[in-house]
Amino acid sequence: MNTQGSPMEAGTRSIEDIDGIDGIDGIDDIKAIERVVATVERTQRDKDAEGFLALFRPDALWTTGHGKVLLGLDAIAEFTRAVLPQAAWDGDVTYEVIHTQFLRPDVAAVKVRQVYHSAEGETEGAPLYVMTKQEDGRWLLHACQNTEVRSG
């Protein structure tokens, strides 16, 4: 979420807009959500399947960038353990939260800009993460769609 004072996209709520809304901890929730996205970035870079899987609810839904639908943590785990450690890219990947919309105090839609940087150039993804806040205060991935951005 844009919290630096620069222009925000339509629909994005600023910290000032959400502070004081019952159940939303404002900056704390946003920072927690950003930490989850940063952990997605780190685990993808490190090809750390177990670290990545720890970010999901047991009943999560994940749709890969190529449209494969994975229902539940067991299916996500089977796919991730098979694919992530063998993933071949010769560059780096970055993830940036570009928009956060609280749908309820314990549910947030989080738009992410995902960029793979390589010697051949950059490719981009536009994931959408629906995250839910757990009773212990942790935010976890609940329903996610990873979409490849095609140029042209």
Buried (B, 14 or more C-beta within 10 A) or exposed (E): BBBEEEEBEEEBBBEEEBEEEEEBBBEEBBEBBBEBBBBBBBBBEEBBBEBBBEBBBEEBBBBBBEEEEBEBBEBBBEBBBEEBEEEEBEEEBBBEBBBBBBEEBBBBBBBBBBBBBEEEEEBEBBBBBBBBBEEEEBBBBBBBBBBEEEEE
